Amino acid sequence: MDGIELLLVVLGAIGVTAVAQRRGLQPALVVVLIAAAVSFVPGLPRFELPPELILGVVAPPLLYSAALDFSFVSFTKGLRPILSLGVGMVVVSTFATGVVAAWAVPGLTLVSGLVLGAVVAPPDAVTALAIGRQLNLPRRLMTILTGESLVNDAAALTIFSVTVAAATGTRTVLSNPVLLFLYAAAVGVLVGLAVAALVQWIRLRLRDSGLETALGLLVPFVAYLVAQQLSASGVLAVVASGFWLGHHDADASFATRLQGRQFWNTAGVLLEAFVFAYMGLQCRFVFADLADSGMPLGTFALAALAVLATVLLVRPFWVFLTYANQILQHRFVHWLAALPRFAVASRRSEQLRRKGAAEPDPRRSIPAANLLVVSWTGMRGVITLAAAAGIPVLAAGGAVFPGRAAIQALAFVVTVGTILLQGLTLPPLIRVLGISAPESELRAKAHEIRRAREISRAATRQVLVAARADPPPGANPAVIDYVIDRTRAGVDARRQLDERETADAEQDATTAPTTWASVEDTTRALRQEMYAAQRQALVDARNAGELDDEVMRGELEHLDYEEAATAYDRGTP
């Protein structure tokens, strides 16, 4: 793919995404379908990028931007369901899909089937989260879906690298797959934290928003490549670095945060649109490769149906097994209690009720309706497409990778099928179940926002009282008093100060005449102190557990825009 072709693909993907969003359609599905149709244009050349480039360029920034915006505190609170879905379900899905694929696809080995299982194992939460925000799903449900999307990508891609190494005969740092998985996870996290800590140390000493932003753009790629060089999980390295820098984001300058926030939002939209368009453009060629492999179309259709059904059913099955006791305790699907496995759980729940322990722990329990939504949010997306495109062409000894054409075709079918079946039915399901953020949650959030603003006002008062009691050296006390009064009233001193007020202030001055510059400089200095004090107070409240991370970040964003407006108002970006 040359530069012109790549540019045309990107521009086309962005255009289709924009139209889909304006019409309320799902951009991922629309882009894939239109690109797939375009791939059948006669004479259209095959657009192809090196497999390692797809995973090494697309996955890191998408995962990093998601980790930056996700609360690590919320992640730890929802750790049990997140790990259950992000690791346990991925492992089960990989093996179940691999076994079914090896049985249903002629000539596909078990190892190649596991490669397919790893490719289609991680659900993409982008569509589910977009629907959740639109329909105002409960915060904990959104936390589980977001956290799972970060963990499951790491787990699936780690399994993917292990299975690909086994299929290609590539040597790995450890021969035992379990130890290799643990090594990849542990070293990946350590690498990510080390990279993030180093970047944080450098960023605090640069004092230049442009350089700080440029440094931040390199973080996901550096973390990913360093971890990969150590045969560790590059995905976990990226997620860990994103968590660390996102948690310490308040230490950067307001310009760095604003620039970084806009860049990663833009990069996410661009990369997702490109990957869906790229995979759609492979449609004709993927199925042509499948035909060249000699597989009959009818055989492939049956195999694709079996694999898609497996992918769709594994997630609800795993969710039910994980929360069987709770579901039965809530008297959900009573008829299952007659089965031997669940009769035991039902009797255990009855014993707990008799002992006075009937009420589940609210920190661990999830309402049955929410579990149904979680079990149906299994749309596959960017990571599945990128991993499928990242399967090497050749295996050990220069032979063609076993079943590569079938794996890519099945990945395409699973991605489009899940987006079509689950993505289109998820909003009606949520509406039918009547799931939305409860009034208590909305009231609690409103209370936290009010509390955050009280904390900000208290920090502002401390700065103003300190400035009045102990003015900075060389400052005009009259100007200090004037600026404090105007600041308390929420009025911009420079815009409201007229000639008469200037003259009055000059008469009252005892140390130096008041000028535009003195008012401006004093206002600037006080505001900078106030912004710094407010940020620190909000971070301290978050660290003490008084404020939710999401609320704190929202208030910090407001402060960033206020400081940016002040900076641009005086002509200094």
Secondary structure as GFF3:
##gff-version 3
##sequence-region A 1 573
A	DSSP	alpha_helix	3	22	.	.	.	ID=ss1
A	DSSP	alpha_helix	27	38	.	.	.	ID=ss2
A	DSSP	alpha_helix	51	69	.	.	.	ID=ss3
A	DSSP	alpha_helix	72	77	.	.	.	ID=ss4
A	DSSP	alpha_helix	79	83	.	.	.	ID=ss5
A	DSSP	pi_helix	84	88	.	.	.	ID=ss6
A	DSSP	alpha_helix	89	104	.	.	.	ID=ss7
A	DSSP	alpha_helix	110	120	.	.	.	ID=ss8
A	DSSP	alpha_helix	125	134	.	.	.	ID=ss9
A	DSSP	alpha_helix	139	168	.	.	.	ID=ss10
A	DSSP	alpha_helix	177	206	.	.	.	ID=ss11
A	DSSP	alpha_helix	209	229	.	.	.	ID=ss12
A	DSSP	alpha_helix	234	247	.	.	.	ID=ss13
A	DSSP	three_ten_helix	249	251	.	.	.	ID=ss14
A	DSSP	alpha_helix	254	281	.	.	.	ID=ss15
A	DSSP	alpha_helix	283	292	.	.	.	ID=ss16
A	DSSP	alpha_helix	297	322	.	.	.	ID=ss17
A	DSSP	alpha_helix	324	329	.	.	.	ID=ss18
A	DSSP	three_ten_helix	334	338	.	.	.	ID=ss19
A	DSSP	alpha_helix	340	354	.	.	.	ID=ss20
A	DSSP	alpha_helix	368	375	.	.	.	ID=ss21
A	DSSP	alpha_helix	382	389	.	.	.	ID=ss22
A	DSSP	three_ten_helix	396	398	.	.	.	ID=ss23
A	DSSP	alpha_helix	404	418	.	.	.	ID=ss24
A	DSSP	pi_helix	419	423	.	.	.	ID=ss25
A	DSSP	alpha_helix	424	433	.	.	.	ID=ss26
A	DSSP	alpha_helix	439	469	.	.	.	ID=ss27
A	DSSP	alpha_helix	477	488	.	.	.	ID=ss28
A	DSSP	alpha_helix	493	496	.	.	.	ID=ss29
A	DSSP	alpha_helix	499	508	.	.	.	ID=ss30
A	DSSP	alpha_helix	516	543	.	.	.	ID=ss31
A	DSSP	alpha_helix	549	569	.	.	.	ID=ss32
###
